[in-house]
Amino acid sequence: MTTVTPATRQDIVAMMQAYRQTSLLRAGVELGVFDGIASGAHTAADLAERLNTDPRALRILLNALAAIGLLKADGRRFDLPADVRRHLVQDSPGYLGQMVRIFASDWEWDALKVLADAVRRGGAVVDVHAETPNFSYWEDFATHATPATGPTAALIADVLAPWMSARNGVELLDVACGHGLYGYTIAQKEPRIRVNSLDWANVLPIAERNAEKMGVRDQCSFIEGDMFTTPLGGPYDLALVTNVLHHFSAQRAAELLGRVHESLAPDGKLVIVGFVIGDQPPAQDPPPYLFSVLMLSWTSDGEVHSEQEYTEMLGKSGFVDPVFHALPGLPLHVIIADRASR
């Protein structure tokens, strides 16, 4: 982990204005600026015609994008730096532009701009947030999976491969499946697996489309509803609970894990994916602490849990022998535990 140095006066002033850079990046992606330049429109006039924008306004935006390093400006001509071409042009394998719908969403900003009020109250003050049924943000999240999803899903599939190969088949429950990529990645590597994806009605069609794209639709079933109240069915051999437990207190998370425990076969396994607070001070591992602030603004009592808290909540809900996995350079952890007989 990289240690964050103490903030200087210059850093503090930059933090006050950081939202401006975010708005520039988001506007550039939404308008198609980077794709337009990549396709050969290198002046503000040519690009404005291609993008159907006001030429003067686009010129102002292009110069501002150049001012923060997202474009190269040489007189009236604009070009793409190599990394920008790699990550912000849609036909590039490294494209990240879709992530502005998640990392720079209006939903997050609406919650974070009243962070002080959330601190006073002790939880979300916005009317619509992560715990709101059929929250439309989850559609964007399911559509634009984060860069950490693929490597994390592959790690789960690889770790569980020997265990799965020794079974006659695997019935999998994916709780709050979202995009569904964790379960579908496992299904790609193990054709004898059956994936049961649970989520809200507005999210499941996106998960189903992802299953179709990944060639595993015929291995999937879908369960619509609230993970705390909808009958889970079972027994399942494997359950996935990914990127959701930080929405709740440790007590509430343990309640959900207890429901999952009851749905598993006696020798079943549980996989959790999420941020985990470790032993390092915040400055040595910033991501979980920063994400916890979003949970403060976006839930009634959620936060990122520590490794010790996860171990305790797993024990309370009937799971044993948790093993924590991490991938270098990625903020998410994978926890795999066994179901204990109660």
GIQUI-V588394 format. One record per residue. N is the residue number from 1. RES is the residue in one small letter. NEAR is the number of other ideal C-beta (glycine too) atoms within 10 Angstrom. Layout:
n->N res->RES near->NEAR
n->N res->RES near->NEAR
//
This chain:
n->1 res->m near->13
n->2 res->t near->8
n->3 res->t near->10
n->4 res->v near->13
n->5 res->t near->8
n->6 res->p near->6
n->7 res->a near->11
n->8 res->t near->9
n->9 res->r near->7
n->10 res->q near->8
n->11 res->d near->12
n->12 res->i near->9
n->13 res->v near->10
n->14 res->a near->12
n->15 res->m near->10
n->16 res->m near->9
n->17 res->q near->8
n->18 res->a near->9
n->19 res->y near->13
n->20 res->r near->11
n->21 res->q near->16
n->22 res->t near->13
n->23 res->s near->14
n->24 res->l near->18
n->25 res->l near->21
n->26 res->r near->17
n->27 res->a near->15
n->28 res->g near->24
n->29 res->v near->20
n->30 res->e near->12
n->31 res->l near->17
n->32 res->g near->19
n->33 res->v near->27
n->34 res->f near->24
n->35 res->d near->21
n->36 res->g near->22
n->37 res->i near->27
n->38 res->a near->18
n->39 res->s near->13
n->40 res->g near->9
n->41 res->a near->19
n->42 res->h near->15
n->43 res->t near->17
n->44 res->a near->21
n->45 res->a near->12
n->46 res->d near->17
n->47 res->l near->24
n->48 res->a near->21
n->49 res->e near->14
n->50 res->r near->17
n->51 res->l near->15
n->52 res->n near->8
n->53 res->t near->18
n->54 res->d near->11
n->55 res->p near->14
n->56 res->r near->10
n->57 res->a near->11
n->58 res->l near->22
n->59 res->r near->18
n->60 res->i near->12
n->61 res->l near->22
n->62 res->l near->23
n->63 res->n near->13
n->64 res->a near->17
n->65 res->l near->23
n->66 res->a near->16
n->67 res->a near->12
n->68 res->i near->11
n->69 res->g near->11
n->70 res->l near->20
n->71 res->l near->21
n->72 res->k near->14
n->73 res->a near->13
n->74 res->d near->9
n->75 res->g near->6
n->76 res->r near->12
n->77 res->r near->12
n->78 res->f near->23
n->79 res->d near->14
n->80 res->l near->19
n->81 res->p near->14
n->82 res->a near->7
n->83 res->d near->11
n->84 res->v near->21
n->85 res->r near->15
n->86 res->r near->14
n->87 res->h near->17
n->88 res->l near->24
n->89 res->v near->18
n->90 res->q near->12
n->91 res->d near->8
n->92 res->s near->16
n->93 res->p near->6
n->94 res->g near->11
n->95 res->y near->15
n->96 res->l near->15
n->97 res->g near->20
n->98 res->q near->14
n->99 res->m near->16
n->100 res->v near->19
n->101 res->r near->19
n->102 res->i near->16
n->103 res->f near->13
n->104 res->a near->16
n->105 res->s near->17
n->106 res->d near->10
n->107 res->w near->21
n->108 res->e near->17
n->109 res->w near->14
n->110 res->d near->15
n->111 res->a near->24
n->112 res->l near->16
n->113 res->k near->12
n->114 res->v near->16
n->115 res->l near->14
n->116 res->a near->10
n->117 res->d near->12
n->118 res->a near->21
n->119 res->v near->13
n->120 res->r near->9
n->121 res->r near->12
n->122 res->g near->10
n->123 res->g near->17
n->124 res->a near->23
n->125 res->v near->16
n->126 res->v near->17
n->127 res->d near->7
n->128 res->v near->14
n->129 res->h near->23
n->130 res->a near->24
n->131 res->e near->15
n->132 res->t near->16
n->133 res->p near->9
n->134 res->n near->11
n->135 res->f near->17
n->136 res->s near->13
n->137 res->y near->18
n->138 res->w near->20
n->139 res->e near->17
n->140 res->d near->15
n->141 res->f near->21
n->142 res->a near->23
n->143 res->t near->16
n->144 res->h near->17
n->145 res->a near->19
n->146 res->t near->19
n->147 res->p near->12
n->148 res->a near->15
n->149 res->t near->19
n->150 res->g near->13
n->151 res->p near->13
n->152 res->t near->25
n->153 res->a near->25
n->154 res->a near->16
n->155 res->l near->19
n->156 res->i near->22
n->157 res->a near->19
n->158 res->d near->13
n->159 res->v near->14
n->160 res->l near->20
n->161 res->a near->13
n->162 res->p near->8
n->163 res->w near->14
n->164 res->m near->19
n->165 res->s near->11
n->166 res->a near->7
n->167 res->r near->15
n->168 res->n near->6
n->169 res->g near->11
n->170 res->v near->21
n->171 res->e near->22
n->172 res->l near->26
n->173 res->l near->29
n->174 res->d near->29
n->175 res->v near->26
n->176 res->a near->20
n->177 res->c near->31
n->178 res->g near->25
n->179 res->h near->26
n->180 res->g near->30
n->181 res->l near->23
n->182 res->y near->29
n->183 res->g near->32
n->184 res->y near->26
n->185 res->t near->21
n->186 res->i near->27
n->187 res->a near->26
n->188 res->q near->17
n->189 res->k near->16
n->190 res->e near->19
n->191 res->p near->10
n->192 res->r near->13
n->193 res->i near->24
n->194 res->r near->18
n->195 res->v near->26
n->196 res->n near->21
n->197 res->s near->28
n->198 res->l near->24
n->199 res->d near->27
n->200 res->w near->20
n->201 res->a near->11
n->202 res->n near->15
n->203 res->v near->26
n->204 res->l near->20
n->205 res->p near->12
n->206 res->i near->20
n->207 res->a near->24
n->208 res->e near->15
n->209 res->r near->15
n->210 res->n near->23
n->211 res->a near->24
n->212 res->e near->13
n->213 res->k near->10
n->214 res->m near->17
n->215 res->g near->11
n->216 res->v near->22
n->217 res->r near->15
n->218 res->d near->10
n->219 res->q near->20
n->220 res->c near->24
n->221 res->s near->12
n->222 res->f near->19
n->223 res->i near->18
n->224 res->e near->13
n->225 res->g near->15
n->226 res->d near->11
n->227 res->m near->19
n->228 res->f near->11
n->229 res->t near->7
n->230 res->t near->14
n->231 res->p near->9
n->232 res->l near->19
n->233 res->g near->13
n->234 res->g near->16
n->235 res->p near->15
n->236 res->y near->23
n->237 res->d near->22
n->238 res->l near->26
n->239 res->a near->26
n->240 res->l near->27
n->241 res->v near->23
n->242 res->t near->25
n->243 res->n near->20
n->244 res->v near->21
n->245 res->l near->27
n->246 res->h near->22
n->247 res->h near->21
n->248 res->f near->23
n->249 res->s near->17
n->250 res->a near->17
n->251 res->q near->10
n->252 res->r near->17
n->253 res->a near->25
n->254 res->a near->22
n->255 res->e near->15
n->256 res->l near->20
n->257 res->l near->24
n->258 res->g near->15
n->259 res->r near->17
n->260 res->v near->24
n->261 res->h near->21
n->262 res->e near->14
n->263 res->s near->19
n->264 res->l near->23
n->265 res->a near->14
n->266 res->p near->10
n->267 res->d near->12
n->268 res->g near->23
n->269 res->k near->22
n->270 res->l near->25
n->271 res->v near->22
n->272 res->i near->28
n->273 res->v near->23
n->274 res->g near->22
n->275 res->f near->21
n->276 res->v near->23
n->277 res->i near->22
n->278 res->g near->15
n->279 res->d near->9
n->280 res->q near->12
n->281 res->p near->12
n->282 res->p near->13
n->283 res->a near->13
n->284 res->q near->12
n->285 res->d near->19
n->286 res->p near->16
n->287 res->p near->15
n->288 res->p near->22
n->289 res->y near->15
n->290 res->l near->12
n->291 res->f near->18
n->292 res->s near->17
n->293 res->v near->16
n->294 res->l near->18
n->295 res->m near->23
n->296 res->l near->22
n->297 res->s near->25
n->298 res->w near->26
n->299 res->t near->21
n->300 res->s near->17
n->301 res->d near->16
n->302 res->g near->25
n->303 res->e near->23
n->304 res->v near->21
n->305 res->h near->24
n->306 res->s near->15
n->307 res->e near->15
n->308 res->q near->12
n->309 res->e near->18
n->310 res->y near->25
n->311 res->t near->16
n->312 res->e near->14
n->313 res->m near->25
n->314 res->l near->23
n->315 res->g near->14
n->316 res->k near->15
n->317 res->s near->22
n->318 res->g near->20
n->319 res->f near->27
n->320 res->v near->11
n->321 res->d near->10
n->322 res->p near->17
n->323 res->v near->10
n->324 res->f near->15
n->325 res->h near->16
n->326 res->a near->14
n->327 res->l near->14
n->328 res->p near->6
n->329 res->g near->8
n->330 res->l near->16
n->331 res->p near->18
n->332 res->l near->22
n->333 res->h near->20
n->334 res->v near->22
n->335 res->i near->21
n->336 res->i near->20
n->337 res->a near->24
n->338 res->d near->17
n->339 res->r near->25
n->340 res->a near->14
n->341 res->s near->8
n->342 res->r near->9
//
